[in-house]
Amino acid sequence: MTEKSKADVGLFAEMVAKKQLWTVNPDEDFRAMLVEGLAVNWNRYGYFLCPCRDSEGSKEADKPLICPCAFSRADIEEFGHCYCALYLSPAFALSGKAPQGIPDRRFPK
């Protein structure tokens, strides 16, 4: 497994955002923290586990939590950003609003 640097992961996040027509969080410090978490998770597990969630113990169990997670599209459509707020809808990014905590779709009420 090849280790990922923060620069590698930043590029990954930009590529995901571009492909999905999303925007990467413009807050540089916040984004750097998330990118660092993704790099740590890649180097630990070998896949981009969401930096805001704990591993379930295996890649198969973590599959819905691999960035961009299985819940990101619905979260971005409903709230304007994904759970960890790495990815924003273009409209939310333009609004200037700060991302807020949102419900974790893994645990529906």
VEXGU-382547 format. One record per atom (N, C-alpha, C, CB): x, y, z; residue in three letters. Coordinates in steps of 0.05 Angstrom, whole numbers, plus 5000, padded with zeros to 4 digits. Glycine has a CB too. Example, Ala and Ser with C-alpha at 12.3 -4.5 7.8 and 13.67 -1.06 7.14 Angstrom:
% VEXGU-382547
526448865156ALA;524649105156ALA;526449345156ALA;522649115181ALA;525749555142SER;527349795143SER;525850015157SER;528249885114SER;
END
This chain:
% VEXGU-382547
501749765000MET;500050005000MET;501850255000MET;498150005025MET;501250434983THR;502750684981THR;501550885000THR;502750794952THR;503251005017GLU;502351215035GLU;501451455020GLU;504551285056GLU;499451595031LYS;498451845019LYS;499352075035LYS;495351835017LYS;500152285022SER;500852535035SER;498352715036SER;503152685020SER;498552925052LYS;496253115053LYS;495753235025LYS;496753335074LYS;497953275010ALA;497553384983ALA;496053194965ALA;500353454971ALA;496752934968ASP;495352724952ASP;492352724959ASP;496552444958ASP;491752744984VAL;488952734994VAL;487452984986VAL;488852685024VAL;488853214987GLY;487553464979GLY;486753444949GLY;489453704983GLY;488553334933LEU;487953294905LEU;485553104901LEU;490353194889LEU;485552884917PHE;483252704916PHE;480652844922PHE;483752474936PHE;480653004943ALA;478153154951ALA;477353344928ALA;478653304977ALA;479153484916GLU;478553664894GLU;477353514871GLU;481053824886GLU;478553274864MET;477553114842MET;474753014847MET;479552884836MET;474252924872VAL;471552834879VAL;469553054875VAL;471452714908VAL;470253284886ALA;468453514885ALA;467853594856ALA;469653764900ALA;469853604840LYS;469553674811LYS;467653474797LYS;472253684797LYS;468253214802LYS;466653004789LYS;463653014797LYS;467752724795LYS;463253074823GLN;460453074834GLN;459053344831GLN;460552994862GLN;460553544820LEU;459553814818LEU;458953944845LEU;456953824801LEU;460753884864TRP;460653994891TRP;462954194894TRP;460853774912TRP;463154314917THR;465354494924THR;466654384949THR;464254784928THR;469354404949VAL;470754324974VAL;470554554993VAL;473754254967VAL;470154495019ASN;469854705039ASN;472054915036ASN;469954575068ASN;471355165034PRO;473355375029PRO;474955455054PRO;472055615018PRO;474055365078ASP;475455435103ASP;478055265103ASP;473655375128ASP;480255395098GLU;482855255094GLU;483655095119GLU;484955455087GLU;483355205143ASP;484155065167ASP;482354815171ASP;483955245191ASP;479754855168PHE;477854635171PHE;478354415151PHE;474954735170PHE;478754495126ARG;479254305104ARG;481854155109ARG;479354455077ARG;483854295119ALA;486454175124ALA;486153955146ALA;488554385133ALA;484554005166MET;484053815187MET;482753565176MET;482253935209MET;480753595158LEU;479353365146LEU;481253215127LEU;476953465131LEU;482853355112VAL;484753235093VAL;486753075109VAL;486153445076VAL;487653185131GLU;489553035148GLU;488352785159GLU;490553215171GLU;485752805168GLY;484352565178GLY;484052355156GLY;481652645188GLY;483452435132LEU;483252245110LEU;485952115104LEU;482152385084LEU;488052275105ALA;490752165101ALA;491451955122ALA;492852385100ALA;490952025147VAL;491451845169VAL;489851585165VAL;490651975196VAL;487351605158ASN;485651365154ASN;486651205130ASN;482751445150ASN;487451335108TRP;488551185086TRP;491051025095TRP;489251365062TRP;492751165109ASN;495351045117ASN;494950825138ASN;497251255127ASN;492750845153ARG;492050645173ARG;490550415162ARG;490450775196ARG;488450465145TYR;486650255136TYR;486950175107TYR;483850345141TYR;488150365091GLY;488450305062GLY;486050405046GLY;488750015058GLY;484350565058TYR;482050685044TYR;481350945058TYR;479650485042TYR;479851115044PHE;479151375054PHE;476751365072PHE;478751575031PHE;477051255095LEU;474851255115LEU;474251545123LEU;475551085140LEU;471651615123CYS;470851885131CYS;472351965157CYS;467751905135CYS;473552195158PRO;475052275182PRO;473352335206PRO;476852505175PRO;470752355202CYS;468952425224CYS;467552175235CYS;466952625214CYS;468351945226ARG;466951705235ARG;469051495243ARG;465151585214ARG;468251315261ASP;470051095270ASP;469650855252ASP;469451025299ASP;471850705249SER;471750465234SER;469950255247SER;474550345230SER;468550105230GLU;466949885240GLU;468649625242GLU;464549835222GLU;471149635234GLY;472949415238GLY;473949275213GLY;471649215255GLY;472649325190SER;473549205165SER;472749375142SER;472348915162SER;474049345120LYS;473449505096LYS;470549455087LYS;475349445073LYS;469749205089GLU;466949135080GLU;464949275098GLU;466548825082GLU;465349275124ALA;463449405142ALA;463649715139ALA;464049325171ALA;466049815132ASP;466350105129ASP;465550205102ASP;469250175134ASP;464950035084LYS;464350115056LYS;462550355054LYS;463149885041LYS;460350375069PRO;458550615066PRO;459850865077PRO;456050565082PRO;462150845091LEU;463451075104LEU;465951165089LEU;464151015132LEU;466451035066ILE;468851105050ILE;468151355034ILE;469750875031ILE;469951555036CYS;469551815024CYS;469551804994CYS;471752015034CYS;467651934981PRO;465352064992PRO;463351845001PRO;463952254972PRO;462351875026CYS;460751665038CYS;458051625023CYS;460251735067CYS;456851405029ALA;454251335016ALA;452051535022ALA;453451055024ALA;452451695043PHE;450351885052PHE;450852165042PHE;450251885082PHE;453152215029SER;453852485022SER;451952615003SER;456652485011SER;451152474982ARG;449352604962ARG;446752694976ARG;448752404939ARG;445452524991ALA;442952605004ALA;443452825024ALA;441752355019ALA;445652815039ASP;446253025058ASP;446653295044ASP;448752955075ASP;448153295022ILE;448653545008ILE;446053644996ILE;450753494985ILE;444353474986GLU;441753564975GLU;440053684996GLU;440353334961GLU;439953565020GLU;438153655041GLU;439353885058GLU;437453425059GLU;441953865065PHE;443154055083PHE;445154245071PHE;444453905105PHE;445954195046GLY;447854365033GLY;450754275036GLY;447654645042GLY;451254075053HIS;453853965058HIS;453753685068HIS;455454145078HIS;455953545066CYS;456053265076CYS;456453265106CYS;458253105062CYS;456353035118TYR;456553005147TYR;458953145159TYR;456552715155TYR;461253105147CYS;463753225158CYS;464253505146CYS;466153045152CYS;462653585127ALA;462753855115ALA;465253895098ALA;462654065136ALA;466453675087LEU;468553715068LEU;467453805041LEU;470153445065LEU;465153695034TYR;463853755009TYR;461353925013TYR;463253504993TYR;461054134997LEU;458754314998LEU;457454324971LEU;459554595008LEU;454854384971SER;453554444946SER;454554714937SER;450354434948SER;454654774911PRO;455555034902PRO;453855264914PRO;455455054872PRO;451155214916ALA;449455424927ALA;450055474957ALA;446455334924ALA;450555264972PHE;451255295000PHE;453855445003PHE;451355025015PHE;455855374986ALA;458455514987ALA;458155804981ALA;460355384967ALA;456455874962LEU;456056154955LEU;454456314976LEU;454556174929LEU;452956164992SER;451256295013SER;452856425035SER;449256095025SER;455356325039GLY;457056425060GLY;456256315088GLY;456856725061GLY;454256145089LYS;453456015114LYS;455655825123LYS;450755875112LYS;455855795149ALA;457655585161ALA;456155325163ALA;458755675188ALA;457455105156PRO;456154845160PRO;455454795189PRO;458054615150PRO;453254665193GLN;452354605220GLN;452254295223GLN;449454725226GLN;452154205248GLY;451853915252GLY;449253815240GLY;451853855283GLY;449453585228ILE;447053465215ILE;446753175226ILE;447253465184ILE;444353065224PRO;443952785233PRO;445652585218PRO;440952705231PRO;446552385231ASP;448052165218ASP;446051965207ASP;450052035239ASP;445951945181ARG;444051775167ARG;444451475173ARG;444151825138ARG;446751405184ARG;447251125191ARG;445351035214ARG;450151085200ARG;444451225230PHE;442851165253PHE;440151315251PHE;444251245279PHE;438351225233PRO;435751355230PRO;434151335256PRO;434151235207PRO;432551535260LYS;430851545284LYS;428551365282LYS;429951835290LYS;
END
